[in-house]
């Protein structure tokens, strides 16, 4: 799968407005426009990797950095004690934007039966 222009690349280019929570040279974090929990943000790498399965060994440092940023962002948002992290890979897994992104959800109780991420 090749990288293409997505809503996320357009947000990062300043073409589409977004509620930005955090940004640095590696990623941008925005509030989800269709939140599934009281706190629902997306951590999006600036590098356009379509799906997690499309990441390569050269992305190892970036992927690790993103996971550390999830924790930092959760603490900043005041939800560091309890949150869920989800990465959808592929359309049948619920991925709608083909630019890798991490969902950070918090502010409600999650149960084993509530694994659905739309």
C-alpha distances in whole Angstrom, upper triangle without the diagonal:
4,7,9,13,13,17,17,16,19,21,21,22,25,24,24,27,26,28,27,29,28,26,26,24,21,21,22,24,25,26,24,26,26,27,28,30,33,31,27,25,21,21,18,17,17,14,11,9,7,8,11,10,7,11,13,16,17,16,19,21,19,18,22,23,21,23,27,26,26,29,31,29,31,34,34,34,36,35,34,36,34,31,27,24,21,17,15,12,11,13,16,16,17,14,14,13,9,11,12,16,19,21,25,27,31,35,35,35,33,33,32,31,30,26,25,22,22
4,6,10,12,15,15,14,17,19,18,19,22,21,22,25,25,27,26,28,27,24,24,22,20,19,21,23,24,26,24,25,26,28,29,31,33,31,27,25,21,20,17,16,15,12,9,8,7,10,13,12,9,11,13,17,16,15,19,21,18,18,22,23,21,24,26,26,26,29,30,29,31,34,34,34,36,35,35,37,35,31,29,25,22,19,17,15,14,15,18,19,19,16,15,13,10,10,12,16,19,22,25,28,32,35,36,37,34,35,34,34,32,28,27,24,23
4,7,9,12,12,10,13,15,15,15,18,18,19,21,21,24,23,24,23,21,21,19,17,16,17,19,20,23,21,23,24,25,27,29,31,28,25,22,18,17,14,13,12,9,6,6,6,9,12,13,10,11,14,17,16,14,18,19,17,17,21,21,19,22,24,23,23,27,28,26,28,31,31,31,34,32,32,35,33,29,27,23,21,17,16,14,14,15,19,19,18,15,14,11,8,8,10,13,17,20,23,26,30,33,34,35,33,34,33,33,31,28,26,23,22
4,6,10,10,9,11,14,14,14,16,15,16,19,19,22,22,24,23,21,22,20,18,17,18,20,20,22,21,21,22,25,26,29,31,28,25,22,19,18,15,14,13,11,8,9,8,12,15,16,13,15,17,21,19,18,21,22,19,20,23,23,21,24,26,25,25,29,29,27,29,32,31,31,34,33,33,36,34,30,28,25,22,19,18,16,15,16,19,20,18,15,13,10,8,8,12,14,18,21,24,26,30,33,34,36,33,35,34,34,31,28,26,23,21
4,7,8,6,7,10,11,10,13,12,12,16,16,20,19,22,21,19,20,19,18,16,16,18,18,20,19,19,21,23,25,28,29,27,23,21,17,17,14,14,12,12,9,11,10,14,17,18,16,17,20,23,21,19,23,23,20,21,24,23,21,24,26,24,24,28,28,26,28,31,30,29,33,32,32,35,34,30,28,25,22,20,19,18,17,17,21,21,19,16,13,10,9,9,12,14,18,20,23,26,29,32,33,35,33,35,35,34,31,29,27,23,21
4,5,5,6,9,10,11,13,11,11,14,14,17,17,19,19,18,19,19,17,15,14,15,15,17,15,15,17,19,21,24,25,23,20,17,14,15,12,13,12,12,9,11,9,13,16,18,16,17,20,23,22,20,23,23,20,20,23,22,19,22,25,22,22,26,26,23,25,29,27,26,30,29,30,32,30,27,25,22,20,17,16,16,15,15,19,18,16,13,10,7,7,7,11,12,15,17,20,22,26,28,30,32,30,32,32,31,28,26,23,20,18
4,6,5,6,9,10,11,9,8,10,10,13,14,17,17,16,18,18,17,15,13,14,12,14,12,12,14,17,19,22,23,21,17,15,13,14,11,13,12,14,11,13,12,15,17,20,19,19,23,26,24,22,24,24,21,21,24,23,19,22,24,22,21,25,25,22,24,27,25,24,28,27,28,31,29,25,24,21,19,17,16,17,16,16,20,19,16,13,10,7,9,9,12,12,15,16,19,20,24,26,28,30,28,31,31,30,27,25,22,19,17
4,5,5,6,9,10,10,9,10,9,12,12,14,14,13,15,15,13,11,9,10,10,12,11,12,15,16,19,21,22,19,16,13,10,10,8,9,9,11,9,11,11,13,15,18,17,17,20,23,21,18,21,21,17,17,20,19,16,19,21,18,18,21,21,19,21,24,22,21,25,24,25,28,26,23,21,19,17,15,15,16,16,17,20,19,16,13,11,8,9,7,9,9,12,14,16,19,22,25,26,28,27,30,30,30,26,24,22,18,17
4,5,5,6,9,9,9,12,12,15,14,16,16,13,15,14,13,11,10,13,13,15,15,16,18,20,23,24,25,23,19,16,13,13,9,10,8,9,8,11,11,14,17,19,17,17,20,22,20,18,21,21,17,18,21,19,17,20,22,19,20,23,23,21,23,26,24,24,28,27,28,31,30,26,25,22,20,18,18,18,18,19,22,21,19,16,14,10,10,8,11,12,15,17,19,22,25,28,30,32,30,33,33,33,30,27,26,22,20
4,5,5,6,5,6,9,10,14,13,17,17,15,16,16,16,14,12,14,13,15,15,15,18,20,23,25,25,23,20,17,15,15,12,13,11,13,11,15,14,17,20,22,20,21,24,26,24,22,25,24,21,21,24,23,20,23,25,22,22,26,25,22,25,28,26,25,29,28,29,33,31,28,26,24,22,20,20,21,21,21,24,23,21,18,15,12,13,11,14,14,18,19,21,23,26,29,31,33,32,35,35,35,31,29,27,23,21
4,5,5,6,5,6,7,10,10,13,13,12,14,14,14,12,9,11,10,12,13,13,16,18,21,22,22,20,17,14,12,13,10,12,10,13,12,15,16,18,20,23,21,21,24,27,25,22,24,24,20,20,23,21,18,21,23,19,20,23,22,19,22,24,22,21,25,25,26,30,28,25,24,22,21,19,20,21,21,21,25,23,21,18,16,12,14,12,14,13,16,17,19,21,23,26,28,30,30,32,33,33,29,28,26,22,20
4,5,8,8,9,9,12,10,13,12,10,11,11,11,9,7,10,10,14,15,16,19,20,23,24,24,21,19,15,13,12,9,10,7,11,11,14,15,18,19,22,20,20,22,24,22,19,22,21,17,18,21,18,16,20,21,18,18,22,20,18,21,23,21,21,25,25,26,29,28,25,24,22,21,20,20,21,22,23,26,25,22,19,18,14,15,12,14,13,16,17,19,22,24,27,29,32,31,34,34,34,31,29,27,24,23
4,6,8,10,11,14,13,16,15,13,13,13,14,12,11,14,14,17,18,18,21,23,26,27,27,25,22,19,16,16,13,13,10,12,12,16,17,20,22,25,22,22,24,26,24,22,24,23,20,21,24,22,20,23,24,21,22,25,24,22,25,27,25,25,28,29,30,33,32,29,28,26,25,23,23,24,24,25,28,27,25,22,20,16,17,14,16,16,19,21,23,25,28,30,33,35,34,37,38,38,34,32,30,27,25
4,6,7,9,12,11,15,15,13,14,15,16,14,12,14,13,16,17,17,20,22,25,26,26,23,21,18,17,17,14,15,13,16,16,19,20,23,24,27,25,25,27,30,27,25,27,26,22,24,26,23,21,25,25,22,23,26,24,22,25,27,24,24,27,28,29,33,32,29,28,26,26,24,25,26,26,26,30,28,26,23,21,17,19,16,19,18,20,21,23,25,27,29,32,35,34,37,38,38,34,33,31,27,25
4,7,10,13,14,17,18,16,18,18,19,17,14,16,15,17,17,16,20,22,25,27,27,25,22,20,18,18,16,17,15,17,16,20,20,23,25,28,26,26,28,31,29,26,29,28,25,26,28,26,24,27,28,25,25,28,27,24,27,29,27,26,30,30,32,35,34,30,30,27,26,25,25,26,25,25,29,28,25,22,19,16,18,16,19,19,21,22,24,26,29,30,33,35,35,38,38,38,34,33,31,27,25
4,7,10,11,15,16,15,18,19,19,16,14,14,12,14,14,13,16,18,22,23,23,22,19,17,15,17,15,17,15,18,17,20,19,22,24,27,25,26,29,31,29,26,29,28,24,25,28,26,23,26,27,23,23,27,26,22,25,27,25,24,27,28,29,32,31,28,27,25,24,23,23,24,24,23,27,26,23,20,17,15,17,16,18,17,20,20,22,23,26,27,29,32,32,35,36,35,31,30,28,24,22
4,7,9,12,14,14,17,18,19,16,13,13,10,11,12,11,15,17,20,21,21,19,17,15,15,16,15,17,16,19,19,21,21,23,25,28,27,27,30,32,30,27,30,29,25,25,27,25,22,25,26,22,22,25,24,20,23,25,22,21,24,25,27,30,29,26,26,24,24,23,23,25,25,25,28,27,24,21,19,16,19,17,19,18,19,19,20,21,24,25,27,30,30,33,35,34,30,29,27,24,22
4,6,9,11,12,15,17,17,14,10,10,7,8,9,9,13,14,17,18,17,15,14,11,11,13,13,15,15,18,18,20,20,22,23,26,26,25,28,31,29,26,27,26,23,23,25,22,19,22,23,19,19,21,20,17,19,21,19,17,21,21,23,26,25,22,22,21,20,20,21,23,24,23,26,24,21,19,17,15,18,16,17,15,16,16,16,18,20,21,24,27,27,30,31,31,27,26,24,21,19
4,6,9,11,15,18,18,14,10,9,5,6,8,9,12,13,16,16,15,13,12,10,11,12,13,16,16,20,20,22,22,23,24,28,27,27,30,31,30,26,28,26,23,23,24,22,19,21,21,18,17,19,18,14,16,18,16,14,17,18,20,23,22,20,20,19,20,20,21,24,25,25,27,25,22,20,19,17,20,18,18,16,16,15,15,16,17,18,21,24,25,28,30,30,26,25,24,21,20
4,6,7,11,14,14,11,7,6,4,7,10,11,15,14,18,17,16,13,12,9,10,10,11,13,14,17,18,20,21,22,23,26,26,25,27,29,27,24,25,23,20,20,21,19,16,18,18,14,15,17,15,12,14,16,13,13,16,17,19,22,22,19,20,18,19,19,21,23,25,25,28,25,23,21,20,18,20,17,17,14,15,14,14,16,17,19,22,25,25,29,30,30,27,26,25,21,21
4,7,11,14,14,11,8,5,5,7,10,13,16,14,17,16,14,11,11,8,9,9,11,14,15,18,19,21,22,23,23,26,26,25,27,28,27,23,24,22,19,19,20,17,14,16,16,12,12,14,12,8,11,12,10,9,13,14,15,19,19,16,17,16,18,19,21,23,26,26,28,26,23,21,21,19,21,18,18,14,14,13,12,14,15,16,20,23,23,27,28,29,25,25,24,21,21
4,7,11,11,8,6,5,7,10,13,16,18,17,20,19,18,14,13,10,10,9,10,12,12,16,18,19,21,22,21,25,25,23,25,26,24,21,21,19,16,17,17,14,12,14,13,10,11,13,10,8,11,12,10,10,14,15,16,19,20,17,18,17,18,19,21,23,26,27,29,26,24,22,22,20,21,18,17,14,14,14,13,15,17,19,22,25,25,28,30,31,27,26,26,22,23
4,7,8,6,4,6,9,12,15,17,20,20,22,22,21,17,16,12,11,9,9,10,10,13,15,17,20,21,20,24,23,21,23,24,22,19,20,17,14,15,16,13,11,14,14,10,12,14,12,10,14,15,13,14,18,18,18,22,22,20,20,18,19,19,21,23,25,27,29,27,25,22,22,19,20,16,16,14,14,15,15,18,20,22,25,28,27,31,32,33,29,28,27,24,24
4,6,6,6,9,12,16,18,21,24,23,25,25,24,21,19,15,14,11,11,10,9,12,15,17,20,21,21,24,23,20,22,22,19,17,18,15,12,14,15,11,11,14,13,10,13,15,13,12,16,17,15,17,20,21,20,24,24,22,22,20,21,20,23,24,26,28,31,28,27,24,24,21,21,17,16,15,16,18,17,21,22,25,28,30,30,33,34,35,32,30,30,26,27
4,6,8,12,15,18,20,23,26,25,27,27,27,24,22,18,16,13,11,9,8,10,13,16,19,20,20,23,21,18,19,20,17,15,16,13,11,14,15,11,12,15,15,12,15,17,15,15,19,20,18,20,23,24,23,27,27,25,24,22,22,21,23,24,26,28,31,28,27,24,24,21,20,17,16,15,17,19,20,23,25,28,31,33,32,35,35,37,34,31,31,28,28
4,7,10,14,17,19,22,24,23,25,25,26,22,20,16,14,10,9,6,6,7,11,12,16,17,16,19,18,15,16,17,14,11,13,11,7,10,11,8,8,12,12,10,13,15,14,14,17,19,18,19,22,22,21,25,25,22,22,19,19,17,20,20,23,25,28,25,24,21,22,19,18,14,13,12,13,16,17,21,23,26,29,30,29,32,32,33,31,28,28,25,25
4,7,10,14,15,18,20,20,22,22,22,19,16,13,10,7,5,4,5,8,10,12,15,15,15,19,17,15,17,18,16,13,15,13,9,11,12,9,8,11,12,9,11,14,13,12,15,17,16,17,20,20,19,23,22,20,19,16,16,15,18,19,21,23,25,23,22,19,19,16,16,12,11,10,11,13,14,18,20,23,26,28,26,29,30,31,28,25,25,22,22
4,7,10,12,15,17,17,19,20,20,16,14,10,8,6,5,6,7,10,12,14,16,17,17,20,20,18,20,22,20,16,18,16,13,14,15,12,10,13,14,10,11,14,13,11,14,16,15,15,18,18,19,22,22,19,18,16,16,16,18,19,21,23,25,23,21,18,18,15,16,12,12,10,11,12,13,16,18,21,24,26,25,28,29,30,27,25,24,20,21
4,7,9,12,15,14,16,16,16,12,10,7,5,4,6,9,10,13,14,16,17,17,17,21,21,19,22,23,22,18,19,18,15,14,16,13,10,12,13,10,9,12,11,8,11,14,12,12,15,15,16,19,18,16,15,14,14,14,16,19,21,22,24,21,19,17,17,15,16,13,12,9,9,10,10,13,15,17,20,23,22,25,26,27,24,22,21,18,18
4,6,9,12,11,14,14,14,11,9,5,5,7,8,11,13,16,16,17,18,18,19,23,22,22,25,26,25,21,23,22,18,18,19,17,14,16,16,13,12,15,14,11,13,15,13,12,16,16,17,20,19,16,16,15,15,15,17,19,21,21,24,21,19,17,16,14,16,14,14,10,11,10,10,12,14,17,19,22,21,25,26,26,23,22,20,17,17
4,6,9,8,11,11,10,8,6,4,6,9,11,15,16,19,19,20,20,20,21,24,24,24,27,29,28,24,25,24,21,20,21,20,16,17,18,15,13,16,15,12,12,15,14,11,15,14,17,19,18,15,15,14,15,15,17,20,21,21,23,21,18,17,16,15,18,16,16,12,12,10,10,10,12,14,16,19,19,23,24,24,21,20,19,15,15
4,5,5,8,10,10,9,6,5,6,10,11,15,17,19,18,19,18,18,19,22,23,23,26,29,28,24,25,25,22,20,22,21,17,18,20,17,15,17,18,14,14,18,17,14,17,16,18,20,18,15,14,13,13,14,14,17,18,18,20,18,14,13,13,12,15,14,14,11,11,8,10,10,12,14,16,18,18,21,22,22,18,17,16,12,11
4,6,9,11,12,11,9,9,10,13,14,18,19,21,20,21,20,20,22,25,25,25,29,31,31,27,29,28,25,24,26,24,21,22,23,20,18,21,21,18,18,21,20,17,20,19,22,24,21,18,17,17,16,17,16,19,20,19,21,19,15,15,13,13,16,16,17,14,14,12,13,13,15,16,18,20,20,23,24,23,20,19,17,14,12
4,7,9,11,11,8,10,11,15,16,20,21,23,22,22,20,20,21,24,25,26,30,32,32,28,29,30,26,24,26,25,22,22,24,22,19,22,23,19,19,22,21,18,20,19,22,23,20,17,16,16,15,16,15,18,19,17,18,17,13,13,12,13,17,17,17,15,14,12,13,12,14,15,16,18,17,20,22,20,17,16,14,11,9
4,5,7,7,5,8,10,14,16,20,22,24,23,23,22,21,21,25,26,26,30,32,32,28,28,28,25,23,25,24,20,20,22,20,17,19,20,16,16,19,18,15,17,15,18,19,17,14,13,14,13,15,15,19,20,19,19,17,14,15,14,15,18,18,18,14,13,10,10,8,10,11,12,15,14,17,19,18,14,14,13,10,10
4,7,8,7,10,12,15,17,21,24,25,24,24,22,21,21,24,26,26,30,32,32,28,29,29,26,24,25,25,21,20,22,20,17,19,21,18,16,19,19,16,17,15,18,18,15,12,11,12,12,14,14,18,19,18,18,16,13,14,15,16,19,19,18,15,13,10,10,7,9,10,10,12,11,14,15,14,11,11,9,8,8
4,5,6,9,12,15,18,22,24,27,26,25,25,23,23,26,28,28,31,33,33,29,29,29,26,24,25,24,21,20,21,19,16,17,19,16,14,16,17,13,14,12,15,15,12,10,10,12,13,15,16,20,22,21,21,19,16,17,18,19,22,22,20,17,14,11,9,6,6,6,6,9,10,13,15,15,11,12,12,10,12
4,6,10,13,16,19,23,25,28,27,27,27,26,25,29,30,30,33,35,35,31,31,30,27,25,26,25,22,21,22,19,16,17,18,15,13,15,15,11,12,11,14,15,12,11,12,14,15,18,19,23,25,24,25,22,20,20,21,21,24,23,22,18,16,13,11,8,6,5,7,11,12,16,18,18,15,16,16,14,15
4,7,10,13,16,19,22,24,24,25,24,23,23,26,28,27,30,31,31,27,27,27,24,22,22,21,18,17,18,16,13,14,14,11,9,12,12,8,10,8,11,13,11,9,10,12,13,16,18,21,24,24,24,21,19,19,20,20,22,21,19,16,13,10,8,5,5,6,9,12,13,16,19,19,16,16,16,14,15
4,7,10,13,17,19,21,21,21,21,20,20,23,24,24,27,29,28,25,25,24,22,20,20,20,16,16,17,15,12,14,15,11,10,14,13,10,13,11,13,15,13,10,9,10,11,13,14,18,20,20,21,18,16,15,16,16,18,17,16,12,10,7,6,4,7,9,11,13,13,17,18,19,15,14,14,11,12
4,7,10,13,16,18,18,18,18,18,18,21,22,21,25,26,26,22,22,22,18,17,18,17,13,14,15,12,10,12,13,9,9,13,12,10,13,12,13,16,14,11,11,10,11,12,14,17,19,20,21,18,16,15,15,14,17,15,14,10,8,6,5,7,9,12,14,17,16,19,21,21,18,17,16,13,14
4,6,10,12,15,14,15,15,14,14,18,19,18,21,23,22,19,19,19,16,14,16,15,11,12,14,11,9,13,13,10,11,15,14,13,16,14,15,18,16,13,12,10,10,10,12,14,16,17,19,16,14,13,13,11,13,11,10,6,5,5,6,9,12,15,17,19,18,21,22,22,19,17,16,13,13
4,7,10,12,12,13,14,14,13,17,17,16,19,20,19,15,16,15,12,11,13,11,7,9,11,8,7,11,11,9,11,14,14,13,16,15,15,18,17,14,13,10,10,10,13,15,17,19,21,18,16,14,15,13,14,11,9,6,5,7,8,11,14,17,19,21,20,23,23,24,21,19,19,15,16
4,6,8,9,10,11,12,12,15,15,14,17,18,17,14,15,15,11,11,13,12,8,11,13,11,11,14,14,12,15,18,17,17,20,19,19,22,21,17,16,13,12,11,13,14,16,18,20,18,16,13,14,11,11,8,7,5,7,9,11,14,18,21,23,24,23,26,26,26,23,21,20,17,17
4,5,7,8,11,11,11,15,13,11,14,16,14,10,12,12,8,9,11,10,7,11,13,11,12,15,15,14,17,19,19,19,22,21,21,24,23,20,18,15,15,13,14,15,17,19,22,20,19,15,16,13,12,8,7,7,9,12,14,18,21,24,26,27,26,28,28,29,26,23,23,20,20
4,6,9,11,13,14,17,15,13,15,17,15,12,14,14,10,12,14,12,11,14,16,13,15,18,18,16,19,22,21,21,25,24,24,27,26,23,22,19,18,16,17,18,19,21,24,22,21,18,18,14,13,9,9,10,12,15,17,21,24,27,29,31,29,32,32,32,30,27,26,22,22
4,6,9,11,12,14,12,10,12,14,12,9,12,12,9,11,14,13,12,15,17,15,17,20,20,19,22,24,24,24,27,27,26,29,28,25,23,20,19,16,17,16,18,20,23,21,21,17,18,14,12,9,9,11,13,17,19,23,26,29,31,32,30,33,32,33,30,27,27,23,23
4,6,9,11,13,10,10,12,15,13,11,14,15,12,12,16,15,14,17,19,18,18,22,22,21,23,26,25,25,29,28,27,30,29,25,23,20,18,15,15,14,15,17,20,19,18,15,15,11,9,6,7,10,13,16,19,22,26,29,31,32,30,32,31,32,29,26,25,21,21
4,6,7,9,6,6,9,12,12,9,12,14,11,11,14,15,13,15,18,17,18,21,22,21,23,26,26,26,29,27,27,29,28,24,22,18,16,13,13,11,12,15,18,16,16,13,14,11,8,5,5,9,12,15,18,22,25,29,30,31,28,30,29,29,27,24,23,20,20
4,7,8,6,8,12,15,15,12,15,17,14,13,17,18,15,17,21,20,19,23,24,23,24,28,27,27,30,28,28,30,28,24,22,18,15,12,11,9,9,11,15,14,14,10,11,8,5,4,5,9,12,15,19,21,25,28,29,30,27,29,28,28,25,22,21,18,17
4,5,5,7,11,14,15,12,14,16,14,12,16,17,14,16,19,19,18,21,23,22,23,26,27,26,29,26,26,28,26,22,19,16,13,9,8,6,7,10,12,11,12,9,11,9,6,6,5,8,11,13,17,20,23,27,27,28,25,26,25,25,23,19,18,16,16
4,5,5,9,12,13,10,11,14,12,9,13,14,12,13,17,17,16,19,21,20,21,24,25,25,27,25,24,26,24,20,17,14,11,8,8,6,9,12,14,12,13,11,13,12,10,9,6,9,10,13,16,19,22,26,26,26,23,25,23,24,22,18,18,16,17
4,6,8,11,13,11,12,16,14,12,15,17,16,16,20,20,19,22,25,24,25,28,29,29,31,28,27,29,27,24,20,17,14,11,10,7,9,13,14,12,14,12,15,14,11,11,9,12,14,16,19,22,25,29,29,29,26,26,25,25,24,20,20,18,19
4,6,10,11,10,12,15,13,12,15,17,16,17,20,21,20,24,25,25,26,29,30,30,32,30,29,31,29,26,23,19,17,13,12,9,11,14,16,15,16,14,16,14,10,10,9,12,15,18,21,24,27,31,31,32,29,30,28,28,27,23,23,20,21
4,7,8,6,8,11,10,9,12,14,13,14,17,18,18,21,23,23,24,27,27,28,30,28,27,29,28,24,22,18,16,13,13,11,13,17,19,17,18,15,18,16,12,11,9,12,14,17,20,23,26,30,31,31,28,30,28,29,27,24,24,21,22
4,5,5,7,10,10,10,13,15,15,16,19,20,20,23,24,25,26,29,30,30,33,31,29,31,30,27,25,21,19,16,17,15,17,20,22,20,22,19,21,19,16,14,13,15,17,21,23,26,29,33,34,34,31,32,31,32,30,27,27,25,26
4,5,5,9,10,10,12,14,15,16,18,19,21,23,24,25,27,29,30,31,33,31,29,31,30,28,25,22,21,18,20,17,20,23,25,23,25,22,24,22,19,17,15,18,19,22,24,27,30,34,35,35,32,33,32,33,32,28,29,27,28
4,6,7,8,10,11,13,14,16,17,19,20,22,23,24,26,28,29,30,32,31,29,31,31,28,26,23,22,19,21,19,21,25,26,25,26,23,25,22,19,17,15,17,19,22,24,28,31,34,36,36,34,35,34,35,34,30,30,28,29
4,6,5,6,9,10,11,12,14,15,17,19,20,21,23,25,25,27,29,27,26,28,27,25,23,19,18,16,17,16,19,22,24,22,23,20,22,19,17,14,12,14,15,19,20,24,27,31,32,32,30,32,31,32,30,27,27,25,26
4,6,5,6,9,10,11,13,14,16,17,19,20,22,23,25,26,28,26,24,26,26,23,22,18,18,16,18,17,20,24,25,23,24,21,24,21,19,16,14,15,15,19,20,24,26,30,31,31,29,30,29,31,29,26,27,25,27
4,6,5,6,9,10,11,12,14,16,17,18,20,21,22,24,26,25,23,25,25,23,22,19,19,17,20,20,23,26,28,25,26,23,25,23,21,18,15,16,16,19,20,23,26,29,31,31,30,31,31,33,31,28,29,26,28
4,5,5,6,9,10,10,12,15,15,16,18,20,20,22,24,23,21,24,24,21,20,17,17,15,18,17,20,23,25,23,23,20,22,19,17,14,12,12,13,16,17,21,24,27,29,30,28,30,29,31,29,26,26,24,25
4,5,5,6,9,10,11,13,14,15,17,19,20,21,23,21,20,22,21,19,17,14,14,12,15,15,18,21,23,20,20,18,20,18,16,13,10,10,10,14,15,19,21,25,26,27,25,26,26,27,25,22,23,21,22
4,5,5,6,9,10,11,13,14,16,17,19,20,22,20,18,20,20,18,17,14,15,14,17,17,21,24,25,22,23,21,23,21,20,17,14,13,12,15,15,19,21,25,26,26,25,26,26,28,26,23,25,22,25
4,5,5,6,9,10,10,12,14,16,16,18,20,19,17,20,20,18,17,15,16,15,18,19,22,25,27,24,24,22,23,21,20,17,14,13,12,15,15,19,21,24,26,27,25,28,27,30,27,25,26,23,25
4,5,5,6,9,10,10,12,14,15,16,18,17,15,18,18,15,15,11,13,12,15,16,20,22,24,21,20,18,20,18,17,14,11,10,8,11,11,15,18,21,23,24,22,25,25,27,24,22,22,20,21
4,5,5,7,9,10,11,13,14,15,17,15,13,16,15,13,12,9,11,11,15,16,20,23,24,20,20,19,21,19,19,16,13,11,9,11,10,14,16,19,21,22,20,22,22,24,22,20,21,19,21
4,5,5,6,9,10,11,13,14,16,15,12,15,15,14,14,12,14,15,19,20,24,26,27,24,24,22,24,23,22,19,16,14,12,14,12,15,17,20,22,23,22,24,24,27,25,22,24,22,24
4,5,5,6,8,10,10,12,14,13,12,15,15,13,14,12,14,15,18,20,23,25,27,24,23,21,23,21,21,18,15,12,10,12,11,14,15,19,21,22,22,24,25,27,24,22,23,21,23
4,6,5,6,9,10,10,12,11,9,12,12,10,10,8,11,12,16,18,21,23,24,21,20,19,21,19,20,17,14,11,8,9,7,10,12,15,17,19,18,21,21,23,21,19,20,17,20
4,5,5,6,9,10,11,9,7,10,10,9,11,10,13,15,19,21,25,27,27,24,23,22,24,23,23,21,18,15,12,12,9,12,12,15,17,18,18,21,22,24,22,20,22,20,22
4,5,5,6,9,10,10,8,12,13,12,14,13,16,18,21,23,27,29,30,26,26,24,26,24,25,22,19,16,14,14,11,14,14,16,19,21,21,24,25,27,25,23,25,22,24
4,5,5,6,9,9,8,12,12,11,13,12,15,16,19,22,25,27,28,25,23,22,23,22,23,20,18,14,12,12,9,11,12,14,17,19,19,23,24,26,23,22,22,20,22
4,5,5,6,5,5,8,9,8,10,10,14,16,19,22,25,27,28,24,23,22,23,23,24,21,19,15,12,11,8,9,9,11,14,16,16,19,21,23,20,19,21,19,21
4,5,5,6,4,8,10,10,13,14,17,20,23,26,29,30,31,28,27,26,27,26,27,25,22,19,16,15,12,12,11,13,16,18,18,22,24,26,23,23,24,22,24
4,5,8,8,11,13,13,15,16,19,21,24,27,30,31,32,29,27,26,27,26,27,24,22,19,16,16,12,14,13,14,17,20,21,24,26,28,25,25,25,23,25
4,6,8,11,11,11,13,14,17,20,22,26,28,29,30,27,25,24,25,24,26,24,22,18,16,14,11,11,10,10,14,17,18,22,24,25,22,22,23,21,22
4,6,8,9,10,14,15,19,21,24,28,30,31,32,29,27,27,28,27,29,27,25,21,18,16,12,12,10,10,13,15,17,21,23,25,22,23,24,22,24
4,6,6,6,10,12,16,19,21,25,28,29,29,26,24,24,26,25,27,25,23,19,16,14,10,9,6,7,10,12,14,17,20,21,19,19,20,19,21
4,6,7,10,12,15,18,22,25,28,29,30,26,25,25,27,26,28,25,23,19,16,14,11,11,9,10,13,14,15,18,20,22,20,20,22,20,23
4,7,10,13,17,20,23,26,29,31,30,27,26,27,29,28,30,28,25,22,18,16,13,12,9,10,12,12,13,16,18,21,19,19,21,21,24
4,7,10,14,17,20,23,26,27,27,23,23,24,26,26,27,26,23,20,16,14,10,9,7,8,9,9,10,12,15,17,15,15,18,17,20
4,7,10,14,16,20,23,24,24,20,19,20,22,22,24,22,19,16,12,10,7,6,5,7,9,9,9,12,14,16,13,13,15,14,17
4,7,10,13,16,19,20,20,16,16,17,19,20,21,20,17,14,10,8,6,5,6,10,10,10,8,11,12,13,11,10,12,11,14
4,7,10,13,17,18,18,14,14,14,17,17,18,16,13,10,7,6,5,6,9,13,13,13,11,14,14,15,13,11,12,10,13
4,6,10,13,14,14,11,11,11,14,14,15,14,11,9,6,5,7,8,12,15,15,15,12,14,14,15,12,9,10,8,11
4,6,10,12,13,9,9,8,11,11,11,11,8,6,5,6,9,11,15,18,19,19,16,17,17,17,15,12,12,9,11
4,6,8,9,5,6,5,9,10,10,10,8,8,8,9,12,13,17,20,20,20,17,18,17,17,15,11,10,8,9
4,7,8,6,7,6,9,10,9,10,8,9,10,12,15,17,21,24,24,24,21,21,20,20,18,14,13,11,12
4,6,5,7,5,8,9,8,10,10,12,13,14,18,20,23,26,26,26,23,23,22,21,19,16,14,12,12
4,5,5,5,6,9,9,12,12,14,15,16,19,20,24,26,26,26,23,23,22,21,19,16,13,12,10
4,5,7,9,12,12,15,15,16,17,17,20,20,24,26,25,25,22,22,20,18,17,14,12,11,10
4,6,9,12,12,14,13,13,13,13,16,17,20,23,22,22,18,19,17,16,14,11,9,8,9
4,6,9,11,13,12,12,13,12,15,15,19,21,21,21,18,19,18,16,14,11,9,6,5
4,6,7,9,9,9,11,11,15,16,20,22,22,23,20,21,20,19,17,14,12,9,8
4,6,9,10,11,13,13,16,17,21,23,23,25,22,24,23,22,19,17,14,11,8
4,6,8,9,11,12,16,18,21,24,25,26,24,26,25,24,22,19,17,13,11
4,6,9,12,14,17,20,23,27,27,28,26,27,26,26,23,20,18,15,14
4,6,10,12,16,19,22,26,27,28,26,27,27,27,24,21,20,16,15
4,7,10,13,16,20,23,24,25,23,25,24,25,22,19,18,15,15
4,7,10,13,16,20,21,22,20,22,22,23,20,17,16,13,13
4,6,10,13,17,18,19,17,19,19,20,17,15,15,11,13
4,6,10,13,14,16,14,17,17,18,14,12,12,9,11
4,7,10,12,14,12,16,17,18,15,13,14,11,13
4,7,8,10,9,13,15,15,12,12,12,10,12
4,6,8,9,12,15,16,13,13,14,13,15
4,7,9,13,16,17,14,15,16,15,17
4,6,10,13,14,11,13,14,14,16
4,7,10,11,9,12,14,14,17
4,7,8,6,8,10,12,15
4,5,5,8,11,13,16
4,6,6,10,13,16
4,6,8,11,14
4,6,8,11
4,6,10
4,6
4
